[in-house]
C-alpha cells in the first residue's frame, strides 16, 4: 500500500463560471486547468446516475482548489454551519487579514469582521457565492 498524499480540496458548485470568478478575483488564485468528465465509470464512481461534471483547478500556492459543477445538479442542502458534524471549510492564509477584509467587495458575505482568537490567530470567515465557507487567517 502506498502512503497517501494530499491532491486537492473539492468544492461542489452550481455555477462554475461564477465560482471561478469569485476565487480568482477575491483570493487571486490562478486557474490551472478546466476539463469535463462523464461516462459510466465516472457516474459509478461518484454514485450519481448519468453524472457528468465540469471542473476547474485553481492554484492556492501549491494546493489545488477543485471546483466542480455536476450534471445532474443535486438539491441544495442547508446553508453550511461550522458547528454541524461533517461541516467543511477551505482555509486560506493571507499576509494581513485586516487588509484583506478592508479590500473585500461589498457583496462578499462574512460571518463577522476579523477576530483574534485566544490562540493569537486572526481569522475571518467568508462565504463563496454558493454559501461554502472559507476561513481566511494570517500567514
N, C-alpha and C positions, 0 to 999 in steps of 0.2 A: 504494500500500500504506500502511495506517495503522500508526502506531507502537504496539506492544503495551504495555499497562499491566497490572499485577497485578490480578486479580479475587478469587481465593480460593486457599486451600490445602485440598485434598480429602483426607479420610481415610476409607477404607472400613472399615466395622464390621459385625459380625454382629448386634448388639443395639443398635439406635438409641436406645431409651429409656435403657438403661444408660450408653451413651456420652454422651448429652446430660447426664444427671445428673452424671457424672464431671466433664465440662468446666465445667459451670455451678457445681457445688459446690466443686471443687478449685481452679479458677482464677478463679471469679467472672465467667465470660464470660456476656454477655446473649444470650438467644435472640432472633434477628431474625425468622426465619420457619421454617416447616415446610411441605413440599409433597411430592407424589409425581409421578413422571414414568414413562410407559410408552409403548407403541405401537411400530410398526415402525421409524419414524425413529430413536427412541432406541435400540432394540435394535441397529440397524445402526451407529449412531454409536459405541456402546461395544463393538461386536463380541461381544455376548453374546446368543445366540439366545433370543427371547421375553423379553428382560430388561425389568424394571420396577424402580423404586427409590424408596425414601423418603429424603428429605433433611431435614437441619436446618442452618440457617445461624446461626452464633454470631458475636458481635462481639468481636474481640480488639483493642479500641482502634482501630477503623478498618480492620483487616484481617479478612477473613471466613474463619472456620474452617468448612469444609463437611464435615459428617458424612453418610455415605451408606451405606444398607443395601440391597443388591441382592437381587432375587428373579429367577432362582435364585441362591442363595448359592454362590460358588466354594469350592474346597477351601482350607483354611488352609495357608499356607506355613510355612517355618521361622520361628522367633522372630527378629525383626529384630536384626541386629548392626551396629553403626556402621561397622565396617571392611569390610563387604561392598560391592563395587561395586554401585551402584544403590540403596544404602540411603538412606532418607529420614528426616527427623525434623522436628517442628514446634518452632520456637524462640519462647519467650515470656519477656519480661523482667518482673521484679518489682523493687520498691524495695529489698528485703533478702532475698537468697536464704537466708541462715541462719534468719531468722524464718519464711520460707515453709516451710522444711524442718521446723522445730520444730512448726509448726501442721498438718503433713500428717496425714491419717487413717492409722491403723496399717496398714490394708490396702493402701495405695498403695506399689507396688514401686518402689524406687530402685536405680540401678546402684551408687551409693556415696553417702556423705554429701557435702555441698557441698565443692568443692575449688577453690582459687585457682590458676589456671594461670600459666605463665611470663609470659603477656601481662598478668597482673594482673586478669583477669576471673574472677569466682567463678561456677562453673557447677554444675548438678545435673541429672542425667538421671532421669526417671521414666517408667514405662510406664503407659499407659491400660489399662482392663480387657481390651482386645483384644491387648495386647502392643506397641502402637505407641509409639514413643519421642518424648518431649517434653523438650527442653532448656530448663531454667529458668536464666536468667542475670540478673545485676544490670543494672538500667536505666541 
